[in-house]
Amino acid sequence: MRRRRLYIEIRINADLEDVWRVTQDPGLHQRWDLRFNRVDHLAPHGGRQPFRYSTLGVSGVGISTGSRNGPDGGRTSALRFGSSHPLSPIRSGSGYWRYVPVGDAVRFLTSYDYRPRVLPRRVMWWATAWSFDRLRLWLETGSPPERSLRLALAEVAARGAAALTGAIWLPPLPALAVLAAVLLLPPSPRTPAARRCLRRAPARTPARRDARPHGRSPRSTARTPQEARPT
C-alpha cells in the first residue's frame, strides 16, 4: 500500500525573502527546526548543494536537488536525504519546500515522504509542524527560537504540575476537570504549536486563492528580526 506523503503548511506574515533566508541558510535553519541539531553545507557538486545534518548525535547526508522560481513570485526547493546509521530515525526521504506569496504574507509548506527506521510518521509530522510554527513566531514577533523552546518547556512543566497536583490533592471529579483543562486549553500564543499548521493541502479555487487558512490578517505589523538576516 502506497504511503501518503506528509504535508505541513503554515501562513507566515513576513516577507518572502526573509522566509527564504532563514530556511535556506544552514546556520539559521538549525536554530528553528526541532528535527536537526546541526546542518552544514558541504562543497557543491555538479551544480547541486550537498549538506550534512545531525539529530541527537546521529548524522546523515542530503542534497538540494534544485530550486525554481514560479510565475507568481513563489519559489520551490527540492531535496533528498538519508542516513545509513542504525540509530538514525529516518533511513531515507525526499520532498520539497514551497514558498507561495499571498499579499504581504507567505504560505510556507512542505510535502515529503521517507523510509522510517524508528520514529512513527505522526511524530515526524508533529516535529515538522511544531518547527514551522516556531519559525513563524520568530519572523512575526522577533522571539528567537531558543526563547520559544524555553517557553514551550515551561508551559509543559506548568501543565504537568497542575495535573499532578490535582491528582494528588483533589477528589476524583475535580481532578478530572483539572486534567481536562490541562489537555484542552490551547497553548499560549507565545509558544509554538503543531495544531496551527494544516496537515492537508486546502482546496483552492481562483476566487479563493488568497483565502487565509488560519484566519489571521494578511498584513504583518511585526518587523522581521534583524538577527534573522545573515551577514
C-alpha atoms as an extended CHARMM CRD file, in Angstrom:
* protein
*
       231  EXT
         1         1  MET       CA              0.0000000000        0.0000000000        0.0000000000  PROA      1               0.0000000000
         2         2  ARG       CA              1.3980000000        3.3690000000       -1.0270000000  PROA      2               0.0000000000
         3         3  ARG       CA              2.1510000000        5.7210000000        1.8670000000  PROA      3               0.0000000000
         4         4  ARG       CA              0.5790000000        9.1500000000        1.7980000000  PROA      4               0.0000000000
         5         5  ARG       CA              3.1620000000       11.9100000000        1.7810000000  PROA      5               0.0000000000
         6         6  LEU       CA              3.3820000000       14.1030000000        4.8520000000  PROA      6               0.0000000000
         7         7  TYR       CA              2.0320000000       17.6190000000        4.2890000000  PROA      7               0.0000000000
         8         8  ILE       CA              2.5400000000       20.6340000000        6.5390000000  PROA      8               0.0000000000
         9         9  GLU       CA              1.5530000000       24.2280000000        5.7680000000  PROA      9               0.0000000000
        10        10  ILE       CA              1.5720000000       27.4560000000        7.7270000000  PROA      10              0.0000000000
        11        11  ARG       CA              0.9530000000       31.0890000000        6.8730000000  PROA      11              0.0000000000
        12        12  ILE       CA              3.7480000000       33.4600000000        7.9020000000  PROA      12              0.0000000000
        13        13  ASN       CA              3.1720000000       37.2070000000        7.9550000000  PROA      13              0.0000000000
        14        14  ALA       CA              6.6150000000       38.1150000000        6.6940000000  PROA      14              0.0000000000
        15        15  ASP       CA              8.4710000000       38.9550000000        3.5030000000  PROA      15              0.0000000000
        16        16  LEU       CA              9.2330000000       36.0110000000        1.2240000000  PROA      16              0.0000000000
        17        17  GLU       CA             12.9320000000       36.8980000000        1.1590000000  PROA      17              0.0000000000
        18        18  ASP       CA             13.1040000000       36.6300000000        4.9490000000  PROA      18              0.0000000000
        19        19  VAL       CA             11.3280000000       33.2540000000        4.9740000000  PROA      19              0.0000000000
        20        20  TRP       CA             13.6730000000       32.0250000000        2.2490000000  PROA      20              0.0000000000
        21        21  ARG       CA             16.7510000000       33.2600000000        4.1180000000  PROA      21              0.0000000000
        22        22  VAL       CA             16.0410000000       31.6140000000        7.4730000000  PROA      22              0.0000000000
        23        23  THR       CA             15.0840000000       28.3050000000        5.8500000000  PROA      23              0.0000000000
        24        24  GLN       CA             17.9110000000       28.0610000000        3.3140000000  PROA      24              0.0000000000
        25        25  ASP       CA             20.8150000000       29.2830000000        5.4600000000  PROA      25              0.0000000000
        26        26  PRO       CA             22.0520000000       26.2270000000        7.4280000000  PROA      26              0.0000000000
        27        27  GLY       CA             23.1280000000       28.2770000000       10.4470000000  PROA      27              0.0000000000
        28        28  LEU       CA             19.6370000000       29.7460000000       10.7650000000  PROA      28              0.0000000000
        29        29  HSD       CA             17.8020000000       26.5760000000        9.7470000000  PROA      29              0.0000000000
        30        30  GLN       CA             19.2400000000       24.5610000000       12.6270000000  PROA      30              0.0000000000
        31        31  ARG       CA             18.0010000000       27.1450000000       15.1360000000  PROA      31              0.0000000000
        32        32  TRP       CA             14.2800000000       26.6830000000       14.4700000000  PROA      32              0.0000000000
        33        33  ASP       CA             13.9780000000       23.1070000000       13.1400000000  PROA      33              0.0000000000
        34        34  LEU       CA             13.4230000000       20.6770000000       16.0160000000  PROA      34              0.0000000000
        35        35  ARG       CA             14.4550000000       17.7420000000       13.8260000000  PROA      35              0.0000000000
        36        36  PHE       CA             18.0810000000       18.8510000000       13.4480000000  PROA      36              0.0000000000
        37        37  ASN       CA             20.7680000000       19.7960000000       15.9490000000  PROA      37              0.0000000000
        38        38  ARG       CA             23.1320000000       20.8520000000       13.2030000000  PROA      38              0.0000000000
        39        39  VAL       CA             23.0510000000       21.4900000000        9.4480000000  PROA      39              0.0000000000
        40        40  ASP       CA             26.2190000000       22.1700000000        7.4100000000  PROA      40              0.0000000000
        41        41  HSD       CA             26.6820000000       22.7970000000        3.7190000000  PROA      41              0.0000000000
        42        42  LEU       CA             29.3390000000       20.6860000000        2.0150000000  PROA      42              0.0000000000
        43        43  ALA       CA             31.2880000000       21.5420000000       -1.1320000000  PROA      43              0.0000000000
        44        44  PRO       CA             28.9310000000       21.9680000000       -4.1230000000  PROA      44              0.0000000000
        45        45  HSD       CA             28.9800000000       19.1000000000       -6.6020000000  PROA      45              0.0000000000
        46        46  GLY       CA             27.6560000000       19.1030000000      -10.1410000000  PROA      46              0.0000000000
        47        47  GLY       CA             25.6660000000       22.2830000000       -9.5860000000  PROA      47              0.0000000000
        48        48  ARG       CA             23.9130000000       20.8010000000       -6.5620000000  PROA      48              0.0000000000
        49        49  GLN       CA             24.3270000000       21.6300000000       -2.8860000000  PROA      49              0.0000000000
        50        50  PRO       CA             25.0540000000       18.6600000000       -0.5880000000  PROA      50              0.0000000000
        51        51  PHE       CA             24.6920000000       19.0400000000        3.1640000000  PROA      51              0.0000000000
        52        52  ARG       CA             25.2790000000       17.1120000000        6.3620000000  PROA      52              0.0000000000
        53        53  TYR       CA             22.7590000000       17.0860000000        9.2040000000  PROA      53              0.0000000000
        54        54  SER       CA             22.7670000000       15.7480000000       12.7490000000  PROA      54              0.0000000000
        55        55  THR       CA             19.9100000000       14.6480000000       15.0060000000  PROA      55              0.0000000000
        56        56  LEU       CA             20.7640000000       13.7560000000       18.6120000000  PROA      56              0.0000000000
        57        57  GLY       CA             24.3210000000       12.9940000000       17.5780000000  PROA      57              0.0000000000
        58        58  VAL       CA             23.3200000000       10.7840000000       14.6300000000  PROA      58              0.0000000000
        59        59  SER       CA             24.4500000000       12.1930000000       11.2920000000  PROA      59              0.0000000000
        60        60  GLY       CA             23.0630000000       11.9110000000        7.7990000000  PROA      60              0.0000000000
        61        61  VAL       CA             23.6520000000       13.4770000000        4.4060000000  PROA      61              0.0000000000
        62        62  GLY       CA             21.3970000000       15.1120000000        1.8720000000  PROA      62              0.0000000000
        63        63  ILE       CA             21.4630000000       17.0960000000       -1.3210000000  PROA      63              0.0000000000
        64        64  SER       CA             19.4190000000       20.0130000000       -2.5880000000  PROA      64              0.0000000000
        65        65  THR       CA             18.3690000000       18.7650000000       -5.9960000000  PROA      65              0.0000000000
        66        66  GLY       CA             17.3290000000       22.1660000000       -7.2710000000  PROA      66              0.0000000000
        67        67  SER       CA             15.1530000000       25.2260000000       -6.8280000000  PROA      67              0.0000000000
        68        68  ARG       CA             12.9740000000       27.2480000000       -9.1340000000  PROA      68              0.0000000000
        69        69  ASN       CA             11.0050000000       30.4620000000       -9.2120000000  PROA      69              0.0000000000
        70        70  GLY       CA              7.3150000000       30.3920000000      -10.0770000000  PROA      70              0.0000000000
        71        71  PRO       CA              5.3830000000       32.8660000000      -12.2560000000  PROA      71              0.0000000000
        72        72  ASP       CA              3.5800000000       34.1390000000       -9.1390000000  PROA      72              0.0000000000
        73        73  GLY       CA              6.8580000000       35.0890000000       -7.4600000000  PROA      73              0.0000000000
        74        74  GLY       CA              6.9260000000       31.9410000000       -5.3530000000  PROA      74              0.0000000000
        75        75  ARG       CA              9.8030000000       29.5170000000       -5.0010000000  PROA      75              0.0000000000
        76        76  THR       CA             10.2990000000       25.7820000000       -4.6060000000  PROA      76              0.0000000000
        77        77  SER       CA             13.2980000000       23.9580000000       -3.1710000000  PROA      77              0.0000000000
        78        78  ALA       CA             13.6360000000       20.1630000000       -3.5270000000  PROA      78              0.0000000000
        79        79  LEU       CA             15.9320000000       17.8150000000       -1.6190000000  PROA      79              0.0000000000
        80        80  ARG       CA             16.8440000000       14.2090000000       -0.8400000000  PROA      80              0.0000000000
        81        81  PHE       CA             18.3270000000       12.9710000000        2.4260000000  PROA      81              0.0000000000
        82        82  GLY       CA             19.1720000000        9.8220000000        4.3350000000  PROA      82              0.0000000000
        83        83  SER       CA             21.4520000000        8.0540000000        6.7840000000  PROA      83              0.0000000000
        84        84  SER       CA             22.9990000000        4.5880000000        6.9800000000  PROA      84              0.0000000000
        85        85  HSD       CA             23.4620000000        4.8640000000       10.7490000000  PROA      85              0.0000000000
        86        86  PRO       CA             21.4310000000        2.1380000000       12.5310000000  PROA      86              0.0000000000
        87        87  LEU       CA             20.2290000000        4.6300000000       15.1630000000  PROA      87              0.0000000000
        88        88  SER       CA             19.0150000000        7.1940000000       12.6440000000  PROA      88              0.0000000000
        89        89  PRO       CA             15.2230000000        7.6770000000       12.9130000000  PROA      89              0.0000000000
        90        90  ILE       CA             14.9890000000        8.0350000000        9.1150000000  PROA      90              0.0000000000
        91        91  ARG       CA             16.5490000000        5.7020000000        6.5550000000  PROA      91              0.0000000000
        92        92  SER       CA             15.9400000000        7.9550000000        3.5380000000  PROA      92              0.0000000000
        93        93  GLY       CA             13.4890000000       10.5130000000        2.2440000000  PROA      93              0.0000000000
        94        94  SER       CA             12.7480000000       13.2110000000       -0.2970000000  PROA      94              0.0000000000
        95        95  GLY       CA             10.4700000000       16.1960000000       -0.6140000000  PROA      95              0.0000000000
        96        96  TYR       CA             10.2280000000       19.9110000000       -1.2270000000  PROA      96              0.0000000000
        97        97  TRP       CA              9.6410000000       23.2530000000        0.4300000000  PROA      97              0.0000000000
        98        98  ARG       CA              7.3490000000       25.7030000000       -1.3230000000  PROA      98              0.0000000000
        99        99  TYR       CA              7.0410000000       29.4310000000       -0.7310000000  PROA      99              0.0000000000
       100       100  VAL       CA              3.8210000000       30.9890000000       -2.0520000000  PROA      100             0.0000000000
       101       101  PRO       CA              3.3330000000       34.7710000000       -1.6920000000  PROA      101             0.0000000000
       102       102  VAL       CA             -0.1480000000       35.7930000000       -0.5280000000  PROA      102             0.0000000000
       103       103  GLY       CA             -0.4120000000       39.5630000000       -0.2210000000  PROA      103             0.0000000000
       104       104  ASP       CA              2.0490000000       40.6090000000        2.4820000000  PROA      104             0.0000000000
       105       105  ALA       CA              2.3750000000       37.0380000000        3.7720000000  PROA      105             0.0000000000
       106       106  VAL       CA              3.7910000000       33.7000000000        2.6480000000  PROA      106             0.0000000000
       107       107  ARG       CA              2.2640000000       30.2390000000        2.5580000000  PROA      107             0.0000000000
       108       108  PHE       CA              5.2030000000       28.0960000000        3.6300000000  PROA      108             0.0000000000
       109       109  LEU       CA              4.5640000000       24.4190000000        3.0180000000  PROA      109             0.0000000000
       110       110  THR       CA              6.3170000000       21.1090000000        2.6410000000  PROA      110             0.0000000000
       111       111  SER       CA              5.4080000000       17.7250000000        1.2480000000  PROA      111             0.0000000000
       112       112  TYR       CA              7.7600000000       14.7800000000        1.7040000000  PROA      112             0.0000000000
       113       113  ASP       CA              7.9740000000       11.0430000000        2.2040000000  PROA      113             0.0000000000
       114       114  TYR       CA             10.5760000000        8.8640000000        3.8720000000  PROA      114             0.0000000000
       115       115  ARG       CA             11.5230000000        5.3130000000        4.7840000000  PROA      115             0.0000000000
       116       116  PRO       CA             11.4310000000        5.2390000000        8.5920000000  PROA      116             0.0000000000
       117       117  ARG       CA             13.6440000000        3.3190000000       10.9900000000  PROA      117             0.0000000000
       118       118  VAL       CA             12.3930000000        4.3530000000       14.4130000000  PROA      118             0.0000000000
       119       119  LEU       CA             10.0670000000        7.3480000000       14.5350000000  PROA      119             0.0000000000
       120       120  PRO       CA              6.3710000000        6.9370000000       13.6130000000  PROA      120             0.0000000000
       121       121  ARG       CA              5.0060000000        9.2160000000       10.9050000000  PROA      121             0.0000000000
       122       122  ARG       CA              2.8130000000       11.0620000000       13.4090000000  PROA      122             0.0000000000
       123       123  VAL       CA              5.8930000000       12.0510000000       15.4010000000  PROA      123             0.0000000000
       124       124  MET       CA              7.6440000000       13.3060000000       12.2720000000  PROA      124             0.0000000000
       125       125  TRP       CA              4.5710000000       15.3200000000       11.2810000000  PROA      125             0.0000000000
       126       126  TRP       CA              4.3250000000       16.8420000000       14.7690000000  PROA      126             0.0000000000
       127       127  ALA       CA              8.0400000000       17.7440000000       14.9090000000  PROA      127             0.0000000000
       128       128  THR       CA              7.8750000000       19.4040000000       11.4850000000  PROA      128             0.0000000000
       129       129  ALA       CA              4.6560000000       21.3160000000       12.2200000000  PROA      129             0.0000000000
       130       130  TRP       CA              5.8950000000       22.4590000000       15.6490000000  PROA      130             0.0000000000
       131       131  SER       CA              9.0840000000       23.7130000000       13.9890000000  PROA      131             0.0000000000
       132       132  PHE       CA              7.1240000000       25.5950000000       11.3110000000  PROA      132             0.0000000000
       133       133  ASP       CA              5.1700000000       27.4580000000       13.9900000000  PROA      133             0.0000000000
       134       134  ARG       CA              8.4020000000       28.1660000000       15.8530000000  PROA      134             0.0000000000
       135       135  LEU       CA              9.7180000000       29.7100000000       12.6330000000  PROA      135             0.0000000000
       136       136  ARG       CA              6.5350000000       31.7700000000       12.2690000000  PROA      136             0.0000000000
       137       137  LEU       CA              6.8980000000       33.1780000000       15.7800000000  PROA      137             0.0000000000
       138       138  TRP       CA             10.4990000000       34.1370000000       15.0580000000  PROA      138             0.0000000000
       139       139  LEU       CA              9.6450000000       36.0730000000       11.9150000000  PROA      139             0.0000000000
       140       140  GLU       CA              6.3720000000       37.6140000000       13.0970000000  PROA      140             0.0000000000
       141       141  THR       CA              7.2540000000       38.5780000000       16.6750000000  PROA      141             0.0000000000
       142       142  GLY       CA             11.0450000000       38.6120000000       16.7650000000  PROA      142             0.0000000000
       143       143  SER       CA             11.1040000000       35.9710000000       19.5190000000  PROA      143             0.0000000000
       144       144  PRO       CA             14.2800000000       33.8890000000       18.9930000000  PROA      144             0.0000000000
       145       145  PRO       CA             13.7510000000       30.1310000000       18.5260000000  PROA      145             0.0000000000
       146       146  GLU       CA             15.7280000000       29.4160000000       21.6710000000  PROA      146             0.0000000000
       147       147  ARG       CA             13.3250000000       31.5190000000       23.7230000000  PROA      147             0.0000000000
       148       148  SER       CA             10.3120000000       29.8150000000       22.1160000000  PROA      148             0.0000000000
       149       149  LEU       CA             11.6870000000       26.4490000000       23.1960000000  PROA      149             0.0000000000
       150       150  ARG       CA             12.1880000000       27.6320000000       26.7810000000  PROA      150             0.0000000000
       151       151  LEU       CA              8.6430000000       28.9960000000       26.9140000000  PROA      151             0.0000000000
       152       152  ALA       CA              7.2430000000       25.7580000000       25.4930000000  PROA      152             0.0000000000
       153       153  LEU       CA              9.1040000000       23.6490000000       28.0580000000  PROA      153             0.0000000000
       154       154  ALA       CA              7.9250000000       25.9430000000       30.8590000000  PROA      154             0.0000000000
       155       155  GLU       CA              4.3210000000       25.6200000000       29.6730000000  PROA      155             0.0000000000
       156       156  VAL       CA              4.5680000000       21.8180000000       29.5410000000  PROA      156             0.0000000000
       157       157  ALA       CA              6.0390000000       21.8030000000       33.0590000000  PROA      157             0.0000000000
       158       158  ALA       CA              3.2540000000       24.0630000000       34.3700000000  PROA      158             0.0000000000
       159       159  ARG       CA              0.5410000000       21.8810000000       32.8370000000  PROA      159             0.0000000000
       160       160  GLY       CA              2.1680000000       18.7450000000       34.2040000000  PROA      160             0.0000000000
       161       161  ALA       CA              2.4380000000       20.2660000000       37.6840000000  PROA      161             0.0000000000
       162       162  ALA       CA             -1.2340000000       21.2860000000       37.6130000000  PROA      162             0.0000000000
       163       163  ALA       CA             -2.3260000000       17.7850000000       36.5650000000  PROA      163             0.0000000000
       164       164  LEU       CA             -0.1410000000       16.1350000000       39.2120000000  PROA      164             0.0000000000
       165       165  THR       CA             -1.3370000000       18.4850000000       41.9520000000  PROA      165             0.0000000000
       166       166  GLY       CA             -4.9580000000       17.8180000000       41.0530000000  PROA      166             0.0000000000
       167       167  ALA       CA             -4.4190000000       14.0580000000       41.0410000000  PROA      167             0.0000000000
       168       168  ILE       CA             -2.8040000000       14.1410000000       44.4970000000  PROA      168             0.0000000000
       169       169  TRP       CA             -4.8920000000       16.6910000000       46.3900000000  PROA      169             0.0000000000
       170       170  LEU       CA             -8.3190000000       16.8250000000       44.7410000000  PROA      170             0.0000000000
       171       171  PRO       CA            -11.2690000000       14.4040000000       44.7380000000  PROA      171             0.0000000000
       172       172  PRO       CA            -11.7320000000       12.3900000000       41.5260000000  PROA      172             0.0000000000
       173       173  LEU       CA            -14.2110000000       14.6680000000       39.7360000000  PROA      173             0.0000000000
       174       174  PRO       CA            -12.3270000000       17.9520000000       40.3230000000  PROA      174             0.0000000000
       175       175  ALA       CA             -9.0860000000       16.1570000000       39.4610000000  PROA      175             0.0000000000
       176       176  LEU       CA            -10.5950000000       15.0360000000       36.1550000000  PROA      176             0.0000000000
       177       177  ALA       CA            -11.7350000000       18.6070000000       35.4860000000  PROA      177             0.0000000000
       178       178  VAL       CA             -8.1860000000       19.8680000000       36.0510000000  PROA      178             0.0000000000
       179       179  LEU       CA             -6.8040000000       17.1720000000       33.7560000000  PROA      179             0.0000000000
       180       180  ALA       CA             -9.3340000000       18.0760000000       31.0550000000  PROA      180             0.0000000000
       181       181  ALA       CA             -8.3250000000       21.7350000000       31.3090000000  PROA      181             0.0000000000
       182       182  VAL       CA             -4.6490000000       20.8150000000       31.0600000000  PROA      182             0.0000000000
       183       183  LEU       CA             -5.2820000000       18.7750000000       27.9210000000  PROA      183             0.0000000000
       184       184  LEU       CA             -7.8380000000       21.0030000000       26.2010000000  PROA      184             0.0000000000
       185       185  LEU       CA             -6.6970000000       24.5550000000       26.9130000000  PROA      185             0.0000000000
       186       186  PRO       CA             -4.9600000000       25.9640000000       23.8140000000  PROA      186             0.0000000000
       187       187  PRO       CA             -1.2470000000       26.7330000000       24.0290000000  PROA      187             0.0000000000
       188       188  SER       CA             -0.0380000000       30.2340000000       24.7540000000  PROA      188             0.0000000000
       189       189  PRO       CA              0.2360000000       32.4890000000       21.6770000000  PROA      189             0.0000000000
       190       190  ARG       CA              3.9180000000       32.8920000000       22.5830000000  PROA      190             0.0000000000
       191       191  THR       CA              4.7320000000       29.1830000000       22.3140000000  PROA      191             0.0000000000
       192       192  PRO       CA              4.8980000000       27.0480000000       19.1540000000  PROA      192             0.0000000000
       193       193  ALA       CA              2.0530000000       24.6210000000       18.4650000000  PROA      193             0.0000000000
       194       194  ALA       CA              1.7760000000       21.9980000000       15.7340000000  PROA      194             0.0000000000
       195       195  ARG       CA             -2.0190000000       22.4370000000       15.6980000000  PROA      195             0.0000000000
       196       196  ARG       CA             -1.6100000000       25.8120000000       13.9770000000  PROA      196             0.0000000000
       197       197  CYS       CA             -0.4500000000       24.0610000000       10.8010000000  PROA      197             0.0000000000
       198       198  LEU       CA             -2.5170000000       22.4500000000        8.0820000000  PROA      198             0.0000000000
       199       199  ARG       CA             -1.9380000000       18.7440000000        7.5370000000  PROA      199             0.0000000000
       200       200  ARG       CA             -3.6800000000       18.5880000000        4.1670000000  PROA      200             0.0000000000
       201       201  ALA       CA             -3.4930000000       20.8750000000        1.1730000000  PROA      201             0.0000000000
       202       202  PRO       CA             -6.5490000000       23.1660000000        1.2030000000  PROA      202             0.0000000000
       203       203  ALA       CA             -8.9970000000       23.0990000000       -1.6890000000  PROA      203             0.0000000000
       204       204  ARG       CA             -8.4280000000       26.2980000000       -3.6170000000  PROA      204             0.0000000000
       205       205  THR       CA            -10.3900000000       27.9360000000       -6.3950000000  PROA      205             0.0000000000
       206       206  PRO       CA             -9.3290000000       31.0260000000       -8.3960000000  PROA      206             0.0000000000
       207       207  ALA       CA            -11.8180000000       33.1330000000       -6.4230000000  PROA      207             0.0000000000
       208       208  ARG       CA            -10.3630000000       31.9610000000       -3.1060000000  PROA      208             0.0000000000
       209       209  ARG       CA             -6.6960000000       31.7350000000       -3.9730000000  PROA      209             0.0000000000
       210       210  ASP       CA             -5.8210000000       34.2750000000       -1.2970000000  PROA      210             0.0000000000
       211       211  ALA       CA             -8.0330000000       32.7170000000        1.3740000000  PROA      211             0.0000000000
       212       212  ARG       CA             -6.4690000000       32.7790000000        4.8290000000  PROA      212             0.0000000000
       213       213  PRO       CA             -6.2420000000       29.2130000000        6.2060000000  PROA      213             0.0000000000
       214       214  HSD       CA             -5.6140000000       30.3550000000        9.7740000000  PROA      214             0.0000000000
       215       215  GLY       CA             -7.8810000000       33.3750000000        9.9670000000  PROA      215             0.0000000000
       216       216  ARG       CA             -5.0450000000       35.8250000000       10.5110000000  PROA      216             0.0000000000
       217       217  SER       CA             -4.6760000000       39.1540000000        8.8580000000  PROA      217             0.0000000000
       218       218  PRO       CA             -2.5360000000       39.0230000000        5.7140000000  PROA      218             0.0000000000
       219       219  ARG       CA             -0.7170000000       42.1930000000        6.6620000000  PROA      219             0.0000000000
       220       220  SER       CA              2.0730000000       41.8910000000        9.1530000000  PROA      220             0.0000000000
       221       221  THR       CA              2.5980000000       44.6100000000       11.7510000000  PROA      221             0.0000000000
       222       222  ALA       CA              5.6280000000       42.8520000000       13.2050000000  PROA      222             0.0000000000
       223       223  ARG       CA              9.0910000000       43.6930000000       11.9500000000  PROA      223             0.0000000000
       224       224  THR       CA             11.3920000000       40.9350000000       10.8140000000  PROA      224             0.0000000000
       225       225  PRO       CA             14.0200000000       40.2330000000       13.4800000000  PROA      225             0.0000000000
       226       226  GLN       CA             17.3580000000       41.6940000000       12.4820000000  PROA      226             0.0000000000
       227       227  GLU       CA             19.1560000000       38.6260000000       13.7700000000  PROA      227             0.0000000000
       228       228  ALA       CA             17.3510000000       36.5970000000       11.1450000000  PROA      228             0.0000000000
       229       229  ARG       CA             19.3130000000       38.3910000000        8.4430000000  PROA      229             0.0000000000
       230       230  PRO       CA             22.6280000000       36.6040000000        7.9230000000  PROA      230             0.0000000000
       231       231  THR       CA             25.5580000000       38.8090000000        7.1030000000  PROA      231             0.0000000000
